[in-house]
Amino acid sequence: MSDRRSPTTADTYHHGNLRQTLLEHAVHLAAVGGPDAVKLRDVQRMAGVSNAAAYRHYADRDALVAAVTEYAEARLADAMEMRLASVPNRGPKAKRAIARLRATGQGYIDFALAEPGLFRTAFASNSAAREKHSPHPEDRAGVSEHHPFQILIRCIDDLVAAGALSPGRRDGLDEAAWGAVHGLSTLFVDGPLREADDARKQLITDRLLDAISVGLR
């Protein structure tokens, strides 16, 4: 997002894209400084518009952060899908299903390391704010179908269908796998493992994904 040219204020008014322009500026702030950096007054100043114009699209800061959160979730899902697309569509079904599960975890961690500000923001909005400010259709970008947790669920369903996981062990695996990968991502981004070099982080990631894969059997 940061390498895209934002529309000028004149372009924005001409094309009716002020909402998108405000969101782009908010995403840039989040990418640089995390959710705490997203301020409605800063976004409207960057867009060169009045408070009143900005408030017509985002009623308050919670509404703006909720929109950025939805954007960040969608980009996280993109990273997972990109890794999934790299898994060869050949070989035994069970082996492919396990490789796809590993790919989702790797994509999740890839995103956290590449975009720590957006990763933090993806989980920033509290439930009350999210319920109060349901995302505007223009901001959702297909999030309901293209959500990180939904991608994980489909991969685990594939494990069962391929015979790599017994149906009796299915319940709770979604949350367990998510918790493990999210926890490691958080340790890399904000915890004691943030100082590890890239090679060390990848080794630790491989060990975690190995443990999840072995645990399926």
Backbone bond lengths (Angstrom), bond angles and torsions (degrees), N, CA, C in turn:
res aa  C-N    CA-C-N  psi(-1)  N-CA   C-N-CA  omega(-1)  CA-C   N-CA-C  phi
1 M - - - 1.452 - - 1.518 111.07 -
2 S 1.320 115.88 -37.87 1.454 119.04 -175.31 1.512 112.79 -68.47
3 D 1.357 118.04 -20.61 1.448 118.90 -178.65 1.522 112.27 -94.77
4 R 1.322 117.22 4.39 1.450 120.65 176.79 1.512 110.31 -90.98
5 R 1.330 116.65 144.37 1.454 120.22 178.29 1.517 108.95 -77.11
6 S 1.326 116.20 121.75 1.454 119.98 176.88 1.512 109.54 -74.67
7 P 1.340 117.29 143.45 1.451 119.46 177.93 1.521 111.47 -61.90
8 T 1.315 117.63 148.42 1.449 120.21 173.79 1.514 108.67 -71.11
9 T 1.332 116.00 163.86 1.457 119.19 179.27 1.522 110.85 -59.71
10 A 1.331 116.73 -40.28 1.458 119.84 179.80 1.523 110.53 -63.00
11 D 1.347 116.19 -43.87 1.457 120.12 177.93 1.518 110.65 -61.08
12 T 1.330 115.30 -40.88 1.451 120.63 -177.75 1.521 110.99 -59.24
13 Y 1.329 116.20 -50.27 1.454 119.20 -179.69 1.519 111.14 -65.18
14 H 1.349 116.33 -38.86 1.450 119.68 -177.63 1.523 111.28 -64.67
15 H 1.322 116.56 -40.47 1.451 120.19 -175.62 1.533 112.98 -97.00
16 G 1.305 117.29 -2.78 1.451 119.89 178.73 1.515 113.78 69.77
17 N 1.331 117.41 31.25 1.459 121.14 -176.06 1.522 113.00 -108.42
18 L 1.302 118.20 27.29 1.461 119.62 -177.27 1.520 110.99 -60.27
19 R 1.321 117.97 -40.75 1.465 119.78 179.41 1.524 110.75 -58.02
20 Q 1.326 116.75 -45.02 1.459 120.62 179.64 1.522 111.78 -65.44
21 T 1.331 116.43 -39.51 1.464 120.35 178.72 1.522 110.92 -62.86
22 L 1.324 116.78 -43.87 1.466 120.43 177.77 1.532 110.24 -61.09
23 L 1.324 116.43 -42.07 1.458 119.80 179.45 1.524 111.15 -64.69
24 E 1.320 117.54 -41.58 1.465 120.41 179.33 1.527 111.42 -60.36
25 H 1.319 116.46 -43.30 1.471 119.03 177.68 1.523 111.15 -64.47
26 A 1.336 116.56 -40.01 1.466 120.20 179.25 1.526 111.31 -64.71
27 V 1.321 116.41 -39.84 1.463 120.57 178.03 1.528 110.41 -63.61
28 H 1.331 116.26 -40.50 1.471 119.38 177.85 1.527 110.42 -60.68
29 L 1.324 116.96 -44.75 1.464 120.38 179.65 1.536 110.56 -62.15
30 A 1.321 116.38 -41.81 1.467 120.52 -179.97 1.519 110.97 -65.83
31 A 1.326 117.26 -40.50 1.462 120.80 -179.33 1.520 111.11 -62.96
32 V 1.321 116.38 -35.31 1.461 120.98 -178.41 1.536 111.75 -82.28
33 G 1.338 116.22 -43.25 1.454 119.14 -171.41 1.508 117.12 -125.60
34 G 1.323 118.41 7.73 1.454 120.37 -179.58 1.518 112.25 78.89
35 P 1.328 117.85 -175.92 1.466 121.21 -174.56 1.518 114.70 -62.15
36 D 1.325 117.49 -31.60 1.457 119.98 -178.70 1.529 112.54 -66.66
37 A 1.332 116.28 -19.82 1.472 120.44 -179.24 1.520 112.61 -81.28
38 V 1.321 117.50 -11.04 1.469 121.22 -177.39 1.520 109.35 -83.22
39 K 1.328 116.15 107.39 1.466 123.10 179.16 1.519 108.43 -125.07
40 L 1.307 116.03 132.06 1.461 120.00 -177.51 1.521 111.59 -61.51
41 R 1.333 116.72 -38.95 1.466 119.08 -178.77 1.529 111.28 -66.04
42 D 1.348 116.97 -35.13 1.464 119.68 178.09 1.522 110.99 -69.92
43 V 1.304 116.33 -38.21 1.462 120.65 -179.41 1.520 110.77 -66.48
44 Q 1.325 117.27 -43.60 1.465 119.51 -179.91 1.521 110.89 -68.34
45 R 1.334 117.15 -32.68 1.456 120.28 176.62 1.536 110.45 -67.62
46 M 1.323 117.06 -42.13 1.456 121.10 178.56 1.529 111.58 -63.54
47 A 1.322 116.18 -34.24 1.460 120.68 179.42 1.525 111.78 -80.32
48 G 1.328 116.44 -14.42 1.454 120.25 179.88 1.508 113.36 72.42
49 V 1.334 117.09 35.78 1.459 120.61 -179.37 1.526 109.13 -125.60
50 S 1.299 115.06 167.57 1.463 120.84 -178.75 1.522 111.02 -77.20
51 N 1.337 114.71 164.17 1.460 119.66 175.15 1.522 110.65 -58.25
52 A 1.310 115.91 -42.47 1.463 120.34 -177.68 1.522 111.23 -61.12
53 A 1.336 116.82 -40.89 1.464 120.34 179.76 1.520 110.69 -64.87
54 A 1.335 116.89 -41.57 1.461 120.30 -179.99 1.521 111.20 -67.25
55 Y 1.334 116.95 -41.28 1.455 120.44 -177.13 1.519 112.93 -68.12
56 R 1.327 117.19 -18.48 1.461 119.04 175.72 1.525 111.27 -67.87
57 H 1.324 116.43 -22.80 1.466 120.38 -178.82 1.527 112.82 -104.67
58 Y 1.335 116.80 -34.47 1.465 121.48 178.32 1.519 107.63 -132.44
59 A 1.330 115.63 111.96 1.463 120.40 -171.51 1.523 112.80 -65.55
60 D 1.331 117.32 -29.15 1.457 120.99 179.74 1.530 108.68 -161.51
61 R 1.316 115.27 -179.40 1.467 119.59 -177.29 1.521 111.45 -63.23
62 D 1.338 117.73 -38.04 1.462 119.84 179.23 1.524 111.54 -57.70
63 A 1.323 115.86 -40.34 1.467 119.88 179.55 1.524 110.54 -64.54
64 L 1.324 116.48 -40.74 1.469 120.42 -179.86 1.525 110.85 -67.65
65 V 1.329 117.52 -45.50 1.466 120.79 179.63 1.531 110.37 -63.83
66 A 1.341 117.07 -37.71 1.466 119.72 177.50 1.518 110.74 -60.66
67 A 1.334 117.47 -40.07 1.464 121.16 178.77 1.520 110.99 -66.57
68 V 1.334 117.07 -41.24 1.464 120.34 178.74 1.532 110.08 -67.28
69 T 1.315 116.80 -36.62 1.456 120.76 177.06 1.525 111.10 -60.34
70 E 1.330 116.13 -44.82 1.468 119.77 178.01 1.526 110.59 -61.80
71 Y 1.321 116.07 -40.34 1.468 119.77 177.76 1.520 110.44 -62.02
72 A 1.332 116.82 -46.69 1.464 121.01 -177.66 1.528 110.93 -63.80
73 E 1.330 117.27 -39.55 1.465 120.78 176.88 1.526 110.93 -60.21
74 A 1.332 115.75 -42.03 1.464 119.97 -179.70 1.520 111.41 -65.42
75 R 1.339 117.40 -38.27 1.457 119.75 178.41 1.535 110.81 -70.17
76 L 1.313 117.54 -34.43 1.460 121.01 174.48 1.526 109.74 -62.50
77 A 1.323 115.92 -43.71 1.466 120.08 176.93 1.523 110.79 -61.97
78 D 1.333 116.98 -38.76 1.476 120.51 177.06 1.530 111.01 -58.00
79 A 1.339 116.03 -43.43 1.464 120.39 -178.88 1.524 110.90 -63.72
80 M 1.324 116.50 -38.38 1.463 120.33 177.89 1.523 110.75 -67.47
81 E 1.335 115.82 -43.04 1.467 120.10 179.35 1.532 111.32 -64.08
82 M 1.319 116.72 -35.69 1.458 120.21 179.41 1.533 110.21 -63.19
83 R 1.314 115.70 -42.01 1.468 119.25 177.44 1.532 110.82 -67.03
84 L 1.319 116.39 -39.17 1.457 119.56 178.80 1.524 111.28 -61.24
85 A 1.320 116.11 -38.76 1.462 120.62 -178.84 1.519 112.48 -64.95
86 S 1.327 117.10 -19.82 1.465 120.29 -179.00 1.524 112.88 -85.35
87 V 1.330 117.54 -7.32 1.467 120.79 -179.99 1.527 108.90 -78.24
88 P 1.326 118.52 122.61 1.473 120.95 -178.79 1.528 111.69 -60.01
89 N 1.302 115.91 137.77 1.463 121.05 -179.67 1.533 110.17 -92.19
90 R 1.317 115.04 57.79 1.458 120.52 179.60 1.527 108.36 -152.91
91 G 1.324 115.32 166.64 1.453 119.67 -178.98 1.518 111.60 91.99
92 P 1.333 116.66 -179.76 1.471 121.13 -179.39 1.531 111.81 -58.55
93 K 1.326 115.65 141.19 1.464 120.44 -177.36 1.528 112.34 -60.19
94 A 1.314 117.10 -41.70 1.464 119.87 -178.35 1.523 110.96 -63.62
95 K 1.328 115.80 -41.87 1.464 119.61 179.40 1.531 110.47 -64.77
96 R 1.319 117.04 -39.84 1.466 120.65 178.73 1.523 110.85 -65.47
97 A 1.328 116.68 -39.93 1.466 120.30 -179.21 1.525 111.00 -63.85
98 I 1.333 116.75 -41.10 1.466 120.58 177.65 1.531 110.14 -65.77
99 A 1.324 116.44 -41.20 1.467 119.84 178.72 1.521 110.92 -62.78
100 R 1.320 117.18 -35.41 1.466 120.54 179.32 1.533 110.64 -69.22
101 L 1.313 116.36 -38.89 1.467 118.90 177.19 1.522 110.23 -63.23
102 R 1.328 116.52 -44.98 1.468 120.23 177.19 1.526 110.59 -59.58
103 A 1.323 116.43 -39.58 1.466 120.22 -178.21 1.521 111.61 -63.07
104 T 1.324 117.28 -38.52 1.470 118.91 178.96 1.523 110.58 -64.01
105 G 1.339 116.08 -41.26 1.464 119.25 178.68 1.512 112.01 -65.43
106 Q 1.343 116.41 -42.29 1.460 119.77 178.95 1.521 110.70 -64.10
107 G 1.331 116.97 -42.03 1.461 119.97 178.76 1.518 112.36 -63.10
108 Y 1.327 116.44 -37.30 1.467 121.90 178.33 1.529 109.81 -61.77
109 I 1.317 115.94 -48.20 1.466 120.15 -178.95 1.530 110.76 -69.78
110 D 1.324 117.38 -37.73 1.472 120.67 175.82 1.527 110.61 -54.08
111 F 1.333 115.62 -46.53 1.462 119.92 -177.94 1.523 110.95 -64.63
112 A 1.320 116.92 -44.16 1.469 120.07 -179.54 1.520 111.34 -58.09
113 L 1.328 116.55 -41.12 1.461 120.39 -178.24 1.526 111.81 -75.26
114 A 1.325 117.28 -35.37 1.465 120.65 -178.16 1.518 112.49 -79.11
115 E 1.332 116.61 -32.62 1.468 121.26 -175.67 1.529 110.49 -133.32
116 P 1.321 117.86 66.23 1.467 118.94 -176.33 1.526 113.79 -60.21
117 G 1.337 117.06 -35.37 1.457 119.28 178.97 1.513 112.26 -64.28
118 L 1.320 116.47 -44.90 1.465 120.14 178.59 1.522 111.33 -71.47
119 F 1.337 116.91 -33.34 1.466 119.66 176.52 1.522 110.05 -61.26
120 R 1.323 116.94 -45.86 1.465 119.60 177.92 1.528 110.49 -61.62
121 T 1.323 116.23 -40.22 1.458 120.91 -176.39 1.518 111.82 -70.28
122 A 1.328 117.47 -29.57 1.461 120.52 -179.94 1.518 112.07 -58.99
123 F 1.327 116.75 -22.25 1.463 120.55 -177.95 1.533 111.55 -120.70
124 A 1.351 114.81 25.41 1.463 119.06 -172.22 1.513 114.20 -86.35
125 S 1.313 118.16 -41.44 1.462 120.45 -172.89 1.513 110.55 -70.12
126 N 1.328 115.78 130.33 1.456 118.13 175.56 1.525 109.29 -75.57
127 S 1.310 116.23 163.62 1.461 120.73 -173.51 1.516 112.19 -61.58
128 A 1.338 117.53 -34.89 1.461 120.23 -179.95 1.516 110.81 -64.85
129 A 1.335 115.67 -43.99 1.462 118.87 179.46 1.518 111.18 -66.15
130 R 1.333 116.83 -38.92 1.456 120.11 -179.24 1.526 110.34 -65.74
131 E 1.338 116.67 -38.32 1.465 120.13 179.64 1.518 110.75 -71.15
132 K 1.318 116.72 -39.44 1.464 121.40 -179.25 1.512 111.25 -67.97
133 H 1.313 116.53 -39.38 1.462 121.35 -175.80 1.528 109.35 -116.02
134 S 1.322 116.44 73.04 1.463 118.59 175.69 1.517 108.01 -61.84
135 P 1.328 118.12 135.33 1.460 121.13 -171.90 1.519 113.11 -58.92
136 H 1.307 115.04 141.87 1.458 122.60 175.06 1.524 108.12 -64.03
137 P 1.337 118.97 141.91 1.471 120.72 -179.55 1.524 113.58 -52.61
138 E 1.335 117.81 -33.98 1.457 120.46 -178.71 1.519 112.20 -69.31
139 D 1.335 117.63 -19.79 1.460 121.52 -176.83 1.522 113.17 -94.96
140 R 1.331 117.44 -14.14 1.460 119.28 -168.55 1.517 113.50 -74.87
141 A 1.314 118.51 -35.09 1.473 122.45 178.86 1.531 111.70 51.99
142 G 1.335 116.45 40.34 1.458 120.26 177.11 1.511 114.29 71.82
143 V 1.328 117.34 26.23 1.464 120.42 -174.54 1.523 112.09 -61.60
144 S 1.338 119.12 -35.89 1.455 120.48 -176.09 1.526 111.75 -60.31
145 E 1.324 117.67 -36.10 1.460 120.94 177.22 1.532 111.44 -92.97
146 H 1.307 116.39 -22.35 1.464 122.12 -171.81 1.527 108.76 -117.63
147 H 1.312 114.91 65.49 1.455 121.18 -176.83 1.527 108.91 -116.74
148 P 1.336 118.78 141.22 1.470 120.32 -177.84 1.522 114.30 -50.99
149 F 1.328 117.37 -44.05 1.460 119.40 -177.44 1.517 111.34 -68.93
150 Q 1.337 117.31 -35.31 1.458 119.93 177.64 1.529 111.35 -66.02
151 I 1.332 116.37 -36.48 1.467 120.02 176.63 1.526 109.88 -63.13
152 L 1.321 116.74 -43.56 1.458 121.09 178.16 1.526 111.03 -61.88
153 I 1.324 116.63 -44.37 1.465 120.52 179.73 1.527 110.79 -57.98
154 R 1.329 116.32 -44.25 1.465 119.29 -179.43 1.527 111.34 -64.02
155 C 1.322 116.89 -37.83 1.469 119.90 178.90 1.523 111.21 -65.40
156 I 1.324 116.99 -38.74 1.466 119.48 179.32 1.521 110.56 -72.69
157 D 1.324 117.96 -35.36 1.465 120.40 172.48 1.532 110.51 -58.68
158 D 1.340 115.58 -39.43 1.471 120.08 178.31 1.528 111.29 -63.46
159 L 1.332 116.94 -35.29 1.464 120.21 177.94 1.528 110.89 -60.54
160 V 1.325 115.32 -43.43 1.458 119.82 179.07 1.525 110.14 -66.04
161 A 1.330 116.56 -45.88 1.466 120.51 -179.04 1.523 112.14 -62.37
162 A 1.334 116.96 -32.14 1.464 121.11 -178.18 1.525 112.58 -86.64
163 G 1.324 116.97 -4.26 1.458 120.20 -179.79 1.515 114.23 82.43
164 A 1.352 117.48 11.00 1.461 120.90 179.28 1.521 111.76 -84.80
165 L 1.314 117.18 -12.94 1.465 122.26 -178.94 1.519 107.66 -142.91
166 S 1.335 116.63 130.37 1.462 119.20 179.31 1.524 109.32 -74.83
167 P 1.329 117.66 144.51 1.474 120.41 -179.75 1.526 112.81 -56.07
168 G 1.314 117.09 -30.68 1.456 120.08 -178.65 1.513 114.05 -69.51
169 R 1.336 116.85 -17.24 1.465 121.02 179.50 1.524 111.38 -104.19
170 R 1.312 116.68 9.08 1.472 121.23 -175.10 1.530 112.46 -74.18
171 D 1.304 117.25 -43.41 1.466 120.85 -172.35 1.529 111.50 -63.09
172 G 1.324 115.79 128.05 1.466 121.61 177.33 1.508 115.08 90.23
173 L 1.336 117.26 -11.57 1.458 118.85 -177.64 1.531 111.68 -69.76
174 D 1.335 116.44 -32.80 1.472 119.14 177.98 1.520 110.70 -55.71
175 E 1.345 114.92 -53.48 1.456 119.89 -177.08 1.526 112.14 -66.96
176 A 1.349 116.14 -36.97 1.465 119.23 -179.53 1.523 111.15 -65.36
177 A 1.331 116.54 -44.89 1.464 119.85 179.93 1.524 110.57 -66.50
178 W 1.311 116.50 -42.39 1.463 120.75 178.72 1.521 110.30 -61.21
179 G 1.345 115.75 -46.40 1.460 119.67 -178.74 1.525 111.88 -60.81
180 A 1.328 116.74 -40.35 1.464 119.98 -179.04 1.529 111.20 -65.50
181 V 1.330 116.81 -48.11 1.461 120.25 -177.27 1.526 111.04 -70.42
182 H 1.333 116.94 -40.07 1.464 119.18 178.74 1.525 110.63 -65.96
183 G 1.320 116.34 -40.32 1.461 119.24 179.20 1.515 111.88 -61.34
184 L 1.328 117.28 -43.69 1.461 119.81 178.92 1.523 110.38 -66.19
185 S 1.324 116.91 -40.68 1.471 119.98 177.68 1.522 110.97 -58.25
186 T 1.326 116.25 -42.36 1.461 120.80 -179.86 1.527 111.07 -66.71
187 L 1.316 117.74 -38.15 1.468 120.70 176.39 1.529 110.69 -63.29
188 F 1.325 116.66 -37.30 1.466 120.55 178.55 1.528 111.79 -69.76
189 V 1.331 116.57 -38.33 1.466 120.72 -173.46 1.526 111.99 -84.31
190 D 1.329 116.67 -45.12 1.466 119.90 -172.68 1.525 114.26 -126.89
191 G 1.290 117.71 -0.92 1.450 119.89 -174.45 1.519 114.07 -108.46
192 P 1.324 117.08 -165.06 1.465 121.46 -174.80 1.526 114.23 -67.54
193 L 1.325 118.18 -13.60 1.462 120.02 178.98 1.526 113.12 -90.96
194 R 1.313 117.29 3.83 1.471 119.38 -177.51 1.529 111.98 -66.87
195 E 1.322 118.06 -23.11 1.462 120.60 -179.48 1.523 113.14 -86.42
196 A 1.340 117.64 -6.41 1.467 119.84 178.47 1.524 109.57 -65.91
197 D 1.326 116.59 147.01 1.459 118.34 178.96 1.527 110.29 -77.03
198 D 1.330 116.44 170.99 1.456 121.24 -174.23 1.523 112.35 -58.79
199 A 1.334 116.24 -42.10 1.456 119.81 -178.70 1.528 111.15 -63.65
200 R 1.337 115.75 -40.93 1.465 119.89 179.18 1.528 110.97 -65.89
201 K 1.315 116.07 -41.95 1.469 119.54 178.61 1.522 111.08 -61.82
202 Q 1.327 116.67 -40.21 1.459 118.83 179.15 1.522 111.56 -67.86
203 L 1.325 117.40 -38.02 1.457 120.65 176.97 1.531 110.41 -60.69
204 I 1.326 116.40 -46.16 1.465 120.41 -179.97 1.529 110.05 -64.12
205 T 1.328 116.74 -40.01 1.466 120.80 177.07 1.516 110.70 -60.60
206 D 1.333 116.70 -45.25 1.467 120.68 178.95 1.520 111.11 -60.15
207 R 1.311 116.13 -40.51 1.470 119.35 -179.68 1.537 110.69 -64.51
208 L 1.327 116.21 -41.23 1.469 119.36 178.99 1.528 110.69 -64.68
209 L 1.322 116.95 -46.80 1.459 120.21 -178.79 1.524 110.94 -66.26
210 D 1.344 116.56 -33.94 1.462 119.96 173.98 1.535 110.45 -60.68
211 A 1.321 115.74 -46.00 1.470 120.66 -177.80 1.523 110.72 -62.23
212 I 1.321 117.05 -40.93 1.470 120.06 178.65 1.523 109.90 -65.07
213 S 1.324 116.54 -43.74 1.467 120.60 -178.52 1.528 111.22 -64.07
214 V 1.331 116.87 -44.18 1.474 120.99 179.51 1.514 109.94 -64.26
215 G 1.325 116.74 -35.89 1.460 120.89 -178.57 1.513 113.99 -67.17
216 L 1.325 117.40 -14.79 1.459 120.64 178.70 1.518 111.28 -73.53
217 R 1.305 117.34 -24.72 1.471 120.55 -172.01 1.526 112.28 -82.38
